[in-house]
Amino acid sequence: GKVKTDSIRGRGNSTWLWYDKKPYKIKLGKNASLLGIPKGEKYVLLANYRDPTRQMNAVAFDMARYAGLPFTNTNRFVEVYLNDKYIGLYQLTEQIERGKGRVEIDKERGLLLSLDFDDGPTEAPEATDNFLSKIFHSSYSPGGLPVCVKYPKNPSPEQLADIREEFAQLEQVIKDKDYERLKQICDVRSMMDFLIIQELTRNVELVTPRSMYLYRDADALDLQYSVQWV
């Protein structure tokens, strides 16, 4: 049946600017389930333009689901027509955000971060929700790891500074190879499963990085982070 949408707009950074096949973000205006995906207001149509098989994201999502990674995205392939013109095979999936049926973290104390070069201070210097990490440095990110705060939305300068300090604690524990402390502040099994999936799928965007997500819930011990790839 037909579903009324509130808005459809372009999505992404490089994928929107450089590729002929564009990705889109759909806002329904109310929570609803599309093709069996858990109810939500926002969905995305991934173009998968650089993948001739159109399967790489789907394989990674399914591997993450089999590994038990939390809040793994759903796969639905759809044939898309825009203004009655066929524009190709797309992957319909959830918008990454805090909320029921999405990333279900605590509304008051939950934290959702994105590691994404396009959303970081280098490419988005005017944004007020991003920072460069304090500890990690590489040839790809000499100034630090680009971090964007997806939740809470519109963090204050004080909140942003606190989140940067908290993230630095996690970085420092990893740099120090303090595995006992790491087990206290991070879901190590989730982290290892995440890294295994990156290796098996040869995901080069782990290095830059792009579209890497971490979350912290309220019932966590200290920092308790888990990882997710979208």
C-alpha positions as a Markdown table, in Angstrom:
| # | Residue | x | y | z |
|---|---|---|---|---|
| 1 | Gly | 0.0 | 0.0 | 0.0 |
| 2 | Lys | 0.9 | 3.7 | -0.2 |
| 3 | Val | 2.6 | 5.5 | 2.6 |
| 4 | Lys | 2.5 | 9.2 | 2.8 |
| 5 | Thr | 5.8 | 11.0 | 3.4 |
| 6 | Asp | 6.5 | 14.3 | 5.1 |
| 7 | Ser | 9.7 | 14.9 | 3.1 |
| 8 | Ile | 12.3 | 13.2 | 0.9 |
| 9 | Arg | 15.7 | 14.9 | 0.6 |
| 10 | Gly | 19.2 | 14.1 | -0.5 |
| 11 | Arg | 21.5 | 12.3 | 2.0 |
| 12 | Gly | 25.2 | 11.9 | 2.4 |
| 13 | Asn | 28.3 | 14.0 | 1.7 |
| 14 | Ser | 30.6 | 12.6 | -1.0 |
| 15 | Thr | 27.9 | 10.1 | -2.1 |
| 16 | Trp | 25.5 | 13.0 | -2.8 |
| 17 | Leu | 28.1 | 15.4 | -4.4 |
| 18 | Trp | 30.1 | 13.0 | -6.6 |
| 19 | Tyr | 28.0 | 10.1 | -7.7 |
| 20 | Asp | 25.3 | 10.0 | -10.4 |
| 21 | Lys | 23.1 | 7.7 | -8.3 |
| 22 | Lys | 22.0 | 9.7 | -5.3 |
| 23 | Pro | 21.1 | 8.4 | -1.8 |
| 24 | Tyr | 18.0 | 9.8 | 0.0 |
| 25 | Lys | 16.5 | 10.3 | 3.4 |
| 26 | Ile | 12.8 | 9.8 | 4.0 |
| 27 | Lys | 10.8 | 11.4 | 6.8 |
| 28 | Leu | 7.3 | 10.0 | 7.2 |
| 29 | Gly | 6.0 | 12.5 | 9.8 |
| 30 | Lys | 5.0 | 9.7 | 12.1 |
| 31 | Asn | 6.3 | 6.3 | 13.2 |
| 32 | Ala | 5.5 | 3.5 | 10.8 |
| 33 | Ser | 7.0 | 0.3 | 9.7 |
| 34 | Leu | 8.1 | -0.1 | 6.1 |
| 35 | Leu | 8.5 | -3.6 | 4.7 |
| 36 | Gly | 8.8 | -5.1 | 8.1 |
| 37 | Ile | 11.5 | -2.8 | 9.4 |
| 38 | Pro | 11.0 | -1.7 | 13.0 |
| 39 | Lys | 8.8 | 1.3 | 13.3 |
| 40 | Gly | 10.4 | 4.7 | 13.0 |
| 41 | Glu | 9.8 | 8.1 | 11.4 |
| 42 | Lys | 13.0 | 8.3 | 9.4 |
| 43 | Tyr | 14.5 | 5.9 | 6.8 |
| 44 | Val | 17.2 | 6.0 | 4.3 |
| 45 | Leu | 17.7 | 4.7 | 0.7 |
| 46 | Leu | 21.3 | 3.7 | 0.2 |
| 47 | Ala | 22.4 | 3.9 | -3.4 |
| 48 | Asn | 25.4 | 1.6 | -3.1 |
| 49 | Tyr | 26.7 | 3.3 | -6.3 |
| 50 | Arg | 30.3 | 2.2 | -6.0 |
| 51 | Asp | 29.4 | -1.4 | -5.4 |
| 52 | Pro | 28.4 | -3.2 | -8.6 |
| 53 | Thr | 27.0 | -6.2 | -6.7 |
| 54 | Arg | 24.8 | -4.0 | -4.5 |
| 55 | Gln | 25.5 | -6.6 | -1.8 |
| 56 | Met | 28.4 | -5.4 | 0.3 |
| 57 | Asn | 26.4 | -3.3 | 2.9 |
| 58 | Ala | 23.8 | -6.1 | 3.1 |
| 59 | Val | 26.5 | -8.8 | 3.8 |
| 60 | Ala | 28.1 | -6.6 | 6.4 |
| 61 | Phe | 24.7 | -5.9 | 8.1 |
| 62 | Asp | 23.8 | -9.6 | 8.1 |
| 63 | Met | 27.2 | -10.6 | 9.5 |
| 64 | Ala | 26.8 | -8.1 | 12.3 |
| 65 | Arg | 23.3 | -9.4 | 13.0 |
| 66 | Tyr | 24.6 | -13.0 | 13.2 |
| 67 | Ala | 27.4 | -11.9 | 15.5 |
| 68 | Gly | 24.8 | -10.3 | 17.8 |
| 69 | Leu | 26.0 | -6.7 | 17.4 |
| 70 | Pro | 23.3 | -4.4 | 18.9 |
| 71 | Phe | 21.1 | -2.1 | 16.8 |
| 72 | Thr | 22.2 | -3.6 | 13.5 |
| 73 | Asn | 20.5 | -2.1 | 10.5 |
| 74 | Thr | 17.8 | -4.0 | 8.5 |
| 75 | Asn | 18.2 | -4.9 | 4.9 |
| 76 | Arg | 15.4 | -4.4 | 2.3 |
| 77 | Phe | 16.1 | -4.0 | -1.4 |
| 78 | Val | 13.6 | -1.9 | -3.3 |
| 79 | Glu | 13.2 | -0.7 | -6.9 |
| 80 | Val | 12.8 | 3.0 | -6.8 |
| 81 | Tyr | 10.9 | 5.4 | -9.1 |
| 82 | Leu | 11.3 | 9.1 | -8.6 |
| 83 | Asn | 8.6 | 11.3 | -10.3 |
| 84 | Asp | 7.6 | 8.2 | -12.3 |
| 85 | Lys | 11.2 | 7.7 | -13.5 |
| 86 | Tyr | 13.0 | 4.5 | -12.6 |
| 87 | Ile | 16.3 | 5.4 | -10.8 |
| 88 | Gly | 17.5 | 1.9 | -9.8 |
| 89 | Leu | 17.9 | -0.7 | -7.1 |
| 90 | Tyr | 18.2 | 0.8 | -3.6 |
| 91 | Gln | 18.7 | -0.5 | -0.1 |
| 92 | Leu | 16.0 | 0.6 | 2.4 |
| 93 | Thr | 17.2 | 0.7 | 6.0 |
| 94 | Glu | 16.9 | 2.7 | 9.2 |
| 95 | Gln | 18.2 | 6.2 | 9.9 |
| 96 | Ile | 20.8 | 6.0 | 12.6 |
| 97 | Glu | 19.4 | 7.9 | 15.6 |
| 98 | Arg | 18.4 | 7.6 | 19.2 |
| 99 | Gly | 14.9 | 6.2 | 19.6 |
| 100 | Lys | 12.7 | 3.2 | 20.0 |
| 101 | Gly | 13.3 | 0.8 | 17.1 |
| 102 | Arg | 16.6 | 2.5 | 16.3 |
| 103 | Val | 19.5 | 3.0 | 18.8 |
| 104 | Glu | 17.5 | 2.5 | 22.1 |
| 105 | Ile | 19.8 | 4.3 | 24.5 |
| 106 | Asp | 18.7 | 6.3 | 27.6 |
| 107 | Lys | 17.1 | 9.7 | 26.7 |
| 108 | Glu | 18.8 | 11.5 | 29.5 |
| 109 | Arg | 22.3 | 9.9 | 29.7 |
| 110 | Gly | 22.7 | 8.1 | 26.4 |
| 111 | Leu | 25.4 | 9.1 | 24.0 |
| 112 | Leu | 25.6 | 8.4 | 20.3 |
| 113 | Leu | 28.8 | 9.3 | 18.4 |
| 114 | Ser | 29.8 | 9.1 | 14.8 |
| 115 | Leu | 33.4 | 8.8 | 13.6 |
| 116 | Asp | 33.1 | 10.4 | 10.2 |
| 117 | Phe | 35.6 | 12.6 | 8.4 |
| 118 | Asp | 32.9 | 14.4 | 6.5 |
| 119 | Asp | 31.1 | 15.4 | 9.7 |
| 120 | Gly | 34.3 | 16.2 | 11.6 |
| 121 | Pro | 35.9 | 19.7 | 12.1 |
| 122 | Thr | 38.1 | 19.3 | 9.0 |
| 123 | Glu | 35.1 | 19.2 | 6.6 |
| 124 | Ala | 32.5 | 20.8 | 8.8 |
| 125 | Pro | 34.4 | 23.5 | 10.7 |
| 126 | Glu | 31.3 | 25.6 | 11.4 |
| 127 | Ala | 29.4 | 22.8 | 13.1 |
| 128 | Thr | 29.0 | 22.9 | 16.9 |
| 129 | Asp | 28.6 | 19.2 | 17.5 |
| 130 | Asn | 32.0 | 17.8 | 16.5 |
| 131 | Phe | 35.6 | 17.7 | 17.7 |
| 132 | Leu | 39.0 | 16.1 | 17.0 |
| 133 | Ser | 40.0 | 13.5 | 19.5 |
| 134 | Lys | 42.9 | 14.1 | 21.8 |
| 135 | Ile | 44.9 | 10.9 | 21.7 |
| 136 | Phe | 44.6 | 9.2 | 18.3 |
| 137 | His | 46.6 | 10.6 | 15.4 |
| 138 | Ser | 47.5 | 9.1 | 12.0 |
| 139 | Ser | 48.5 | 10.2 | 8.5 |
| 140 | Tyr | 44.8 | 10.2 | 7.6 |
| 141 | Ser | 43.8 | 12.2 | 10.7 |
| 142 | Pro | 46.9 | 14.1 | 11.8 |
| 143 | Gly | 44.9 | 16.4 | 14.0 |
| 144 | Gly | 43.0 | 13.7 | 15.8 |
| 145 | Leu | 40.1 | 11.3 | 15.1 |
| 146 | Pro | 37.0 | 13.2 | 13.8 |
| 147 | Val | 34.1 | 12.7 | 16.2 |
| 148 | Cys | 30.5 | 14.0 | 15.7 |
| 149 | Val | 27.9 | 13.9 | 18.5 |
| 150 | Lys | 24.7 | 12.6 | 17.0 |
| 151 | Tyr | 23.0 | 12.4 | 20.4 |
| 152 | Pro | 22.4 | 14.5 | 22.5 |
| 153 | Lys | 21.4 | 16.9 | 19.7 |
| 154 | Asn | 22.8 | 20.4 | 19.7 |
| 155 | Pro | 25.2 | 19.8 | 22.6 |
| 156 | Ser | 26.4 | 22.9 | 24.6 |
| 157 | Pro | 30.1 | 23.8 | 24.5 |
| 158 | Glu | 30.4 | 22.4 | 28.0 |
| 159 | Gln | 28.7 | 19.1 | 27.0 |
| 160 | Leu | 31.0 | 18.8 | 24.0 |
| 161 | Ala | 34.1 | 19.4 | 26.1 |
| 162 | Asp | 32.9 | 16.7 | 28.6 |
| 163 | Ile | 32.3 | 14.2 | 25.8 |
| 164 | Arg | 35.7 | 14.9 | 24.3 |
| 165 | Glu | 37.3 | 14.3 | 27.7 |
| 166 | Glu | 35.3 | 11.1 | 28.2 |
| 167 | Phe | 36.3 | 9.9 | 24.7 |
| 168 | Ala | 39.9 | 10.6 | 25.4 |
| 169 | Gln | 39.7 | 8.3 | 28.4 |
| 170 | Leu | 38.7 | 5.4 | 26.1 |
| 171 | Glu | 41.4 | 6.3 | 23.7 |
| 172 | Gln | 44.1 | 6.4 | 26.4 |
| 173 | Val | 43.1 | 3.0 | 27.8 |
| 174 | Ile | 43.4 | 1.5 | 24.3 |
| 175 | Lys | 46.8 | 3.2 | 23.7 |
| 176 | Asp | 48.1 | 2.0 | 27.1 |
| 177 | Lys | 46.9 | -1.6 | 26.2 |
| 178 | Asp | 45.2 | -1.7 | 29.6 |
| 179 | Tyr | 43.0 | -4.6 | 28.8 |
| 180 | Glu | 41.5 | -5.0 | 32.3 |
| 181 | Arg | 40.4 | -1.4 | 32.4 |
| 182 | Leu | 39.2 | -1.7 | 28.8 |
| 183 | Lys | 36.9 | -4.6 | 29.8 |
| 184 | Gln | 35.3 | -2.3 | 32.4 |
| 185 | Ile | 34.6 | 0.6 | 30.1 |
| 186 | Cys | 34.0 | -1.1 | 26.7 |
| 187 | Asp | 32.1 | -4.1 | 25.4 |
| 188 | Val | 35.3 | -5.8 | 24.1 |
| 189 | Arg | 33.4 | -8.7 | 22.4 |
| 190 | Ser | 31.3 | -6.2 | 20.4 |
| 191 | Met | 34.5 | -4.3 | 19.5 |
| 192 | Met | 36.3 | -7.5 | 18.3 |
| 193 | Asp | 33.3 | -8.6 | 16.3 |
| 194 | Phe | 33.1 | -5.2 | 14.7 |
| 195 | Leu | 36.8 | -5.3 | 13.7 |
| 196 | Ile | 36.5 | -8.8 | 12.4 |
| 197 | Ile | 33.6 | -7.7 | 10.1 |
| 198 | Gln | 35.7 | -4.8 | 8.9 |
| 199 | Glu | 38.5 | -7.2 | 8.0 |
| 200 | Leu | 36.3 | -9.8 | 6.3 |
| 201 | Thr | 34.6 | -7.1 | 4.2 |
| 202 | Arg | 37.8 | -5.2 | 3.6 |
| 203 | Asn | 36.0 | -2.0 | 4.6 |
| 204 | Val | 38.5 | 0.8 | 3.7 |
| 205 | Glu | 36.3 | 3.4 | 5.4 |
| 206 | Leu | 37.5 | 2.2 | 8.8 |
| 207 | Val | 40.8 | 4.1 | 8.2 |
| 208 | Thr | 39.5 | 7.5 | 7.1 |
| 209 | Pro | 37.0 | 6.9 | 9.0 |
| 210 | Arg | 33.4 | 7.3 | 7.8 |
| 211 | Ser | 30.0 | 6.0 | 9.1 |
| 212 | Met | 31.4 | 4.4 | 12.3 |
| 213 | Tyr | 29.1 | 4.6 | 15.3 |
| 214 | Leu | 29.6 | 4.2 | 19.0 |
| 215 | Tyr | 27.1 | 4.5 | 21.8 |
| 216 | Arg | 26.9 | 4.6 | 25.5 |
| 217 | Asp | 23.8 | 3.7 | 27.5 |
| 218 | Ala | 22.8 | 4.9 | 31.0 |
| 219 | Asp | 23.1 | 1.5 | 32.7 |
| 220 | Ala | 26.7 | 1.2 | 31.7 |
| 221 | Leu | 29.6 | 0.8 | 34.1 |
| 222 | Asp | 31.6 | 4.0 | 33.7 |
| 223 | Leu | 32.0 | 4.5 | 29.9 |
| 224 | Gln | 30.6 | 1.2 | 28.5 |
| 225 | Tyr | 30.8 | 1.8 | 24.7 |
| 226 | Ser | 29.7 | -0.5 | 22.0 |
| 227 | Val | 30.4 | -0.2 | 18.3 |
| 228 | Gln | 28.4 | -0.3 | 15.1 |
| 229 | Trp | 29.0 | 0.1 | 11.4 |
| 230 | Val | 26.5 | 1.7 | 9.0 |
